[in-house]
Amino acid sequence: MSRRARSLAFLLAALLAAAAAAAIADGYGDSVVRGYGELRPVVVARTGLGAGEAIDSRHALAELEQRRIPARFVPPGALVSPAAAIGLVAAAAIPAGSYLLASQLRPPRVDPGAAAGLGRGRHPVEISVSGAEALLVAGAQPVGERVDVVVTSEPSGSGPGRTYVAATAVPLLALVPAAGAATEGVAAATLGLTRPQALRLIAAESFARQLTLLPSG
């Protein structure tokens, strides 16, 4: 037999083997469908995801995989495409090889201070202040500027009260005069505070004689 004839024989054998394999696979798929129902797509985590880990397009391609399984085995809430997880965060640790469920994911948390342009870790907090009209003497709009918060405490039995700076260079977000004659000179100031500053000033409101805003030097 010539070399050309042998090559044609090998090619024909390969085609027949491929056709046989396809027929077996189709038959197996048909038997699975008959026994367990239609195949449905699900997303499986190739590698484990840590709690709080964000899923971007790179993670979706490298760590998530779409498979097809019988419909009766698809868990409720299973994602059908890795793209559906992009932009979300793992709410808890997800082991490798497990189905990815919608209940296991959440939107990323947004720092309200950062969203308001205050910087990470700062939050809008409203406190009552005195003497805020002094900020308007020069005719400037103080909102948007940095201010210091000065606390003057009540006198105690052991001596006079004291005055000290409780927070420095904090953003002034809003300043609204309080209504009523009893509150003359008092205003509601919304400040961008860190958590320790907020706790310190909220506590000062309960025991101090007054809280005063001064332009930050």
N, C-alpha and C positions, 0 to 999 in steps of 0.2 A: 504494500500500500504506500502510495506517495505521501510526502510530507503535507501536501495540500489536502489530500483526502483525510489524513489523520486529524488535521486542524479542524476541518469541517465536522468530523465525527465528534471531536471533543466539544465544539461549539453547540452541536445539536444535543449532546448529552447534558450540557450545562443548562440549556433552555428547558429541556424536559424536567430536570431536577428543580429548577426555579418554579416551573408551573405546578409541579407536584407539591412543593412547599407552600405555595400560595393557596392551593386547593385545601391542603391540610389546615392551614391557618384560618381560611374562611370557614371550613367546617367546624373548627374549634370555636371560632367566634360565634357561629350560628348556634352551636350547642350551649355556649354560655348565655346567649340571649334567651334561648328557649328555657333554660333552667333558672336564671336569676333576673331576667328582665333586661331592658335596654341599658346600654352603657352610657354613663354620664360623666362629664369632665369634673374633676376636683383638683384642688391645689394642695400639694404636699411640700412640707419644709424639708429640703435636702439636708440642711444643717440646722442646728438649734438656733433659736432667736432668744436673746436675753430680754428680760423685762425692761420696758422703756426704750428698746432699740427701734430706731426709725427705719422704715422700709422705703428706699428710693429706687429708681429704675435699675441701678447697678445691683442692689440686693435682690430685686425681683428676678433679674436674669440669672444671677449666680446661685441664689439660695432657695428659690421657689421653682417648683416643677408642676406642670399640668399632666395629670394622668386620667385615664378613663376606667371607671369601675362600674359594676352592676348597680343600677339605680337603687336596689333594696339595701345596699351597703353605704349609700351616701348619707353622712350625718347631717342633721338639720343645720342650716346656716353655713354650709361649706362653700367656700369661694370657688368659682368656676374658672377664673383666670388670674394669673399673677398680677396683671395690670390693676386689678381691683384693690390690691393691697398697697399700691404706691401712694406715698404721702401719709400713711397711717403708722401707728406705733404699737408695738406688742404690749398689751396690757399686763401680761404675765409671761413667764418663761414658756417658750414653745419648744418641746423636744424635737430632735431630728426624726424624720420619718412620720410625723403626725400630720393629719389633715389640718388645713388652716381654716378656722371658722371666723365668721364675722364677729362673734362675741369675744374673740381673743384679741381684737384690735380696737384701737380708739384713735380719735384725732389727737395731734400733738397739743400739749397744753401751752397756752400763750400767757406769758407774763403780762398782766394788765399794765404795769408800769412801762415795760418796753413798748407795748402797743401804743401807749399814749406819748411816746417819745421821751420818757423820763429816764431811761436807762434801766438796765437790769437790776431788780431788787428794790425798786422804788414803787410806791403805790399812792394813789390820790387819797388823802385823809383830810376831813374837815374838822377844824377846831375853832373855838371862840377866842377872839383876840381883842385887845383894847388899843386905842390910839392909832388905829389903822389910817385915820384921816391924815396923819402926818406924812404918810407916803405920797399923798396927792398935793402937798403944798407947792411943789415945783411945777405942778401942772402936767407931770408925766403920768403915763399909765403904768402902774406897777406890775400888773399881771404879765407874767412871762419873765419877770426879773428874779434874781436870787435875793432871799431875805434871811436874816437871822431871827430866831425866836428867843425872846428874853423872858424869863420867868421871875416874878417877884412873889415870894412866899409871904404868908401871914406871919405877924409877930407871934412868938411863942412865950410861954412863961419864963423861959430861961434867957430870953433876949429878943432883939428886933428881928424882923424878917430879913431875908437876904435876896439879892438879885444876881442872877447868873444866866449865861447863855446856854440854853438847852439844846439848840440845833443851829448849825451854821450853814449858810449858803444853800438853802433848800429852794427849789422852784416854787414860785407862787402861781398857782393855776387859776384861782378865782378869788374875788374879794367882794362880798355882798354885805352892806350895812344891815344890822339887825333892826327890825321894825319895833316901834313903841318907845314911849318916853323912858320907861324903866331900863331900856337897853341902849340909851344914848351913848355914843362913843364906842359901842361894841359892834364888831363885824364878824361874819363867818368867813374864815379864810380856808381855802382848799390848798393844801401843800403836797408836794411830791416827797414823801418821807420813806426812809428805810423802816423796817419793822422795829428795830430798837428805838429809833427816834419817835415813831408813832406811839409806842407803849409809854415812853417817857413823857410825852406831851399830853396824852390822854389822862395819865395819872396826875399830871400837874394841874389839869383843869379842875380836878376835884378838891385840891388842897391849896392851890396858889391864890393869891389876891388877884393877880392878873397875868395874862400872857400878852406880850407886846411884840410887834413886828418892826424890825429896823432894816433899812437897806443894807445889804451885805457889802462890807468893805472890800 
